[in-house]
Amino acid sequence: MLRALPLLRPWRPLGARCTSDGAAGGHEIQVRALAGPDQGITEILMNRPHARNALGNIFVSELLEALAQLREDQQVRVLLFRSGVKGVFCAGADLKEREQMSAAEVGVFSQRLRGLMNDIAAFPAPTIAAMDGFALGGGLELALACDLRVAASSAIMGLIETTRGLLPGAGGTQRLPRCLGVALAKELIFTGRRLSGVQAHALGLVNHTVDQNEEGDAAYHRALALAQEILPQAPIAVRLGKVAIDRGMEVDIASGMAIEGMCYAQNIPTQDRLEGMAAFREKRPPKFVGK
């Protein structure tokens, strides 16, 4: 069965760094904005094949740079993280690189990783992780920092740090219990257990799971379909809804209701709110412009 493919603009590399990993154009992170009916969806391609997208210094620097640039772009309505390495989403920390670091350098780099995951979590537009392969350790922490996760049934994921003499250090001990509950998160972290995409979906760790295809990008296509569902909705309302949920989950419900009220008040004067009411009255699809 043939799929309709999105209209694509060229991948846009960041900076002028070069690597020895064989990544396209010498860059480990590339950015592409989709065009045509998918305009508003932006993709971040992780492409470090030699190291299975491990979180090395250059990889992290380029990803931080991409997020900093995209955060200010109001045209980005959905941000989708995907891999250019077949069978892998992100293999986690670059342990070979880590071995060359002093104890002090390890601490500094771990702080950078936590900052990266916080930047992903705080990205103003919805974020989706398309997990078409292994997402281990920091790779799963990256996916957990996203709003939504889609996995191929054959994908393997887990916070496996305790099997390496470590513990999750880039948000895993905080985001996994918020996703699955404390007891289950403890079990998965204490055991370092690996889950398939099917098992992860059953637990609620991922939003959707799909059978993998021959091309190895089934999760990407399902994630793209999910992004296409979000795309036509009012972008300011979506962004404010994200703020209300994220901040509200960290406080008691009375404070959360106050946060919701403040977000709702910010949406009242928008053109999109008036357009939504007009479209309902006129029985036509709304055309939201993000104002």
ZAMARGU-4260 file (C-alpha; in steps of 0.2 Angstrom, whole numbers, plus 5000, padded with zeros to 4 digits):
<rodrens>
0) 5000/5000/5000 | 5008/5017/4995 | 5009/5031/5008 | 5007/5049/5003 | 5023/5057/5008
5) 5025/5075/5015 | 5032/5089/5005 | 5050/5091/5011 | 5062/5105/5012 | 5081/5101/5012
10) 5088/5096/5029 | 5097/5111/5037 | 5113/5107/5046 | 5118/5118/5061 | 5135/5127/5062
15) 5151/5122/5054 | 5156/5107/5064 | 5162/5091/5056 | 5163/5074/5063 | 5171/5057/5059
20) 5155/5047/5061 | 5149/5048/5043 | 5133/5059/5047 | 5126/5067/5032 | 5135/5083/5028
25) 5146/5080/5043 | 5133/5085/5056 | 5125/5075/5069 | 5109/5085/5071 | 5099/5092/5056
30) 5083/5102/5055 | 5069/5101/5042 | 5053/5111/5041 | 5040/5102/5031 | 5031/5111/5017
35) 5014/5111/5009 | 4999/5105/5020 | 5012/5100/5033 | 5019/5117/5035 | 5021/5120/5054
40) 5029/5103/5057 | 5047/5104/5060 | 5058/5088/5061 | 5075/5086/5071 | 5085/5072/5063
45) 5098/5063/5075 | 5111/5056/5063 | 5126/5049/5072 | 5127/5032/5064 | 5144/5026/5070
50) 5139/5029/5088 | 5121/5024/5086 | 5116/5042/5090 | 5125/5041/5107 | 5124/5058/5117
55) 5142/5064/5114 | 5148/5082/5116 | 5145/5087/5098 | 5128/5079/5097 | 5122/5088/5113
60) 5129/5105/5107 | 5121/5104/5091 | 5104/5098/5098 | 5105/5113/5111 | 5109/5125/5096
65) 5094/5118/5086 | 5082/5120/5101 | 5088/5137/5104 | 5085/5143/5086 | 5068/5134/5085
70) 5061/5140/5102 | 5060/5158/5095 | 5051/5152/5079 | 5033/5155/5080 | 5030/5145/5064
75) 5035/5129/5073 | 5018/5121/5078 | 5024/5103/5081 | 5042/5097/5084 | 5046/5079/5079
80) 5062/5070/5085 | 5067/5056/5073 | 5083/5046/5069 | 5092/5044/5053 | 5100/5028/5059
85) 5090/5013/5056 | 5086/5002/5071 | 5091/5016/5083 | 5082/5031/5091 | 5096/5035/5103
90) 5108/5023/5112 | 5110/5034/5127 | 5127/5041/5134 | 5143/5040/5124 | 5152/5029/5136
95) 5168/5028/5126 | 5168/5047/5127 | 5164/5047/5145 | 5178/5035/5149 | 5190/5049/5144
100) 5183/5062/5156 | 5188/5066/5173 | 5176/5064/5188 | 5174/5083/5187 | 5171/5083/5168
105) 5158/5069/5170 | 5148/5080/5183 | 5149/5095/5171 | 5143/5085/5156 | 5129/5077/5166
110) 5123/5094/5170 | 5123/5098/5152 | 5112/5083/5148 | 5100/5088/5162 | 5099/5105/5154
115) 5096/5098/5137 | 5082/5087/5143 | 5074/5102/5152 | 5075/5112/5136 | 5066/5099/5127
120) 5053/5098/5140 | 5051/5117/5141 | 5050/5118/5122 | 5034/5129/5119 | 5026/5119/5105
125) 5021/5100/5107 | 5035/5088/5104 | 5034/5070/5098 | 5048/5056/5099 | 5047/5044/5085
130) 5056/5029/5092 | 5059/5017/5078 | 5073/5007/5087 | 5083/5007/5103 | 5080/5020/5116
135) 5091/5016/5131 | 5097/5026/5146 | 5098/5044/5140 | 5089/5040/5124 | 5074/5035/5134
140) 5076/5051/5145 | 5076/5061/5129 | 5060/5053/5124 | 5053/5056/5141 | 5056/5074/5139
145) 5045/5075/5124 | 5026/5077/5126 | 5021/5062/5116 | 5030/5046/5111 | 5027/5034/5097
150) 5036/5017/5096 | 5038/5003/5084 | 5033/4987/5091 | 5051/4980/5089 | 5059/4996/5098
155) 5068/4992/5114 | 5069/5005/5128 | 5074/5006/5146 | 5083/5016/5159 | 5097/5003/5160
160) 5110/5014/5170 | 5110/5002/5185 | 5117/4988/5174 | 5132/5000/5170 | 5135/5005/5188
165) 5126/5021/5186 | 5109/5029/5189 | 5098/5039/5177 | 5105/5057/5178 | 5096/5066/5164
170) 5079/5067/5171 | 5074/5049/5171 | 5072/5047/5190 | 5059/5062/5189 | 5050/5060/5173
175) 5048/5041/5173 | 5038/5041/5190 | 5028/5056/5183 | 5024/5046/5168 | 5020/5028/5176
180) 5019/5031/5194 | 5032/5029/5208 | 5031/5010/5211 | 5033/5005/5193 | 5046/5018/5189
185) 5056/5011/5204 | 5054/4993/5198 | 5060/4998/5180 | 5075/5008/5186 | 5080/4996/5200
190) 5080/4981/5188 | 5087/4991/5172 | 5073/4981/5163 | 5071/4983/5144 | 5054/4984/5136
195) 5048/4982/5119 | 5037/4995/5111 | 5022/4983/5114 | 5026/4982/5132 | 5029/5000/5134
200) 5012/5004/5126 | 5004/4992/5138 | 5011/5002/5153 | 5007/5019/5146 | 5025/5024/5143
205) 5022/5027/5124 | 5006/5034/5117 | 5005/5023/5102 | 5014/5008/5095 | 5015/5001/5077
210) 5021/4986/5068 | 5038/4990/5060 | 5039/4991/5041 | 5053/4986/5029 | 5060/5003/5029
215) 5062/5004/5048 | 5052/5020/5050 | 5034/5015/5055 | 5035/5025/5071 | 5040/5040/5062
220) 5025/5039/5050 | 5013/5037/5065 | 5021/5051/5074 | 5019/5062/5058 | 5001/5057/5057
225) 4999/5063/5075 | 5008/5079/5072 | 4996/5081/5057 | 4981/5080/5069 | 4989/5093/5080
230) 4993/5105/5066 | 4976/5112/5062 | 4972/5117/5080 | 4974/5134/5087 | 4993/5136/5090
235) 4992/5148/5104 | 4978/5138/5113 | 4989/5122/5111 | 5004/5131/5118 | 4995/5138/5133
240) 4987/5121/5136 | 5004/5113/5137 | 5009/5126/5150 | 4994/5123/5160 | 4996/5105/5160
245) 5015/5105/5164 | 5015/5118/5177 | 4999/5112/5185 | 5005/5094/5187 | 5019/5101/5199
250) 5007/5109/5211 | 4991/5105/5221 | 4975/5106/5211 | 4969/5123/5218 | 4985/5130/5212
255) 4984/5121/5196 | 4966/5128/5193 | 4974/5146/5195 | 4987/5142/5182 | 4974/5136/5170
260) 4964/5152/5173 | 4979/5163/5169 | 4982/5153/5153 | 4964/5154/5148 | 4964/5173/5151
265) 4979/5175/5140 | 4970/5166/5126 | 4954/5177/5127 | 4960/5192/5117 | 4967/5181/5103
270) 4961/5182/5085 | 4961/5163/5084 | 4948/5162/5098 | 4936/5174/5088 | 4940/5164/5072
275) 4935/5148/5081 | 4918/5155/5087 | 4915/5163/5069 | 4919/5146/5061 | 4907/5137/5072
280) 4893/5150/5069 | 4896/5149/5050 | 4898/5130/5050 | 4915/5130/5042 | 4932/5124/5047
285) 4942/5137/5056 | 4958/5145/5049 | 4969/5148/5064 | 4984/5160/5061 | 4993/5159/5078
290) 4988/5177/5083
</rodrens>
